[in-house]
Amino acid sequence: MKPKSRAALGSISDMDLRLLRVFRTVVDCGGMAAAELELNIGTSTVSRHIKDLETRLGLTLCRRGRAGFALTPEGEQIYAQSAHLLSATEAFRSGVDEIHQRMGGQLQVAVFDKTASNPACRIARAIALFTEQAPGVSLNLHVATLNGIERGVLDGQFQIGVIPGHRSSDLLEYTRLFDESMRLYCGTGHALFAGDVSQLDWDGLRSHAFAGLGYHSPNMEISQAQRLARSATGFDQESIATLILSGKFLGFLPIHYAQSFVSAGQMRAVRPELFHYACDFFGIVRRSPQPARATRAFQACLDQAHADTATHASG
């Protein structure tokens, strides 16, 4: 009779969770030496923790040596699985706090990039309000792509996100916070930088190389609506700005973010009265399960901070 297979890990202990957190930090930091400051422990201790986790799992999670730090295929799978486990653990902790009518633990908030310089954005004010109301909550702020924030909120990696509106999901709850104005820009080396663009229209624009975001977004919607074929693709505002600065591509950027490049003479807005669009930003939380008190509290702080400039809508 064939013996029953036994799970390699067995029950998960507090030490396992600690080792997984160390592992995720090492991966996020790009190596053990880089994670030393983040974890506030020595590199040799970090290395021992990773080795202990590998022994516990019966897997080789990463390669380290002169070639640098790299995950094995098994390490990539464990990294992805650990996100779900640690999120579930934090959700359980928040649930216990909920029962005790207190706010504690950690709150993961993710925002779309380059919002801090938007004068209509009041996220910093919302953070100040929240930390006054919930000093026992450890706030972790992430910057991620639009799709990454949506996925993260849905799978529990983030409790709340701030994204530009582009489509609605029945699984998410949306609250409008602020808006953002976008213009089309070219860099100093571009043919349009010093040229006469007064007669340029959308048809004429299609003859120039365009750099756009490579995922569903207001940026992609406007480029598709105006039939602007992407000659180069970026995945955040920084990459679009870099492509524009090369002098080889046109691209849309938020006015507030592009202003420093314009002031430095590195960019020019191309016919801003014609080539522009606006987008609204929304706070998003998962509809089910019911968000924890800390999540609702932060959501309320976002609402309060933006009350003077925003109207509210549900998706």
Secondary structure, 3 states (H helix, E strand, C coil): CCCCCCCCCCCCCHHHHHHHHHHHHHHHHCCHHHHHHHHCCCHHHHHHHHHHHHHHHCCCCEECCCCCCEECHHHHHHHHHHHHHHHHHHHHHHHHHHHCCCCCCEEEEEECCCCCCCCCCCHHHHHHHHHHHCCCCEEEEEECCHHHHHHHHHHCCCCEEEEECCCCCCCEEEEEEEEEEEEEEEECCCCCCCCCCCCCCHHHHCCCCEEEECCCCHHHHHHHHCCCCEEEEECCHHHHHHHHHCCCCEEEEEHHHHHHHHHCCCEEECCCCCCEEEEEEEEEEECCCCCCHHHHHHHHHHHHHCCCCCCCCCC
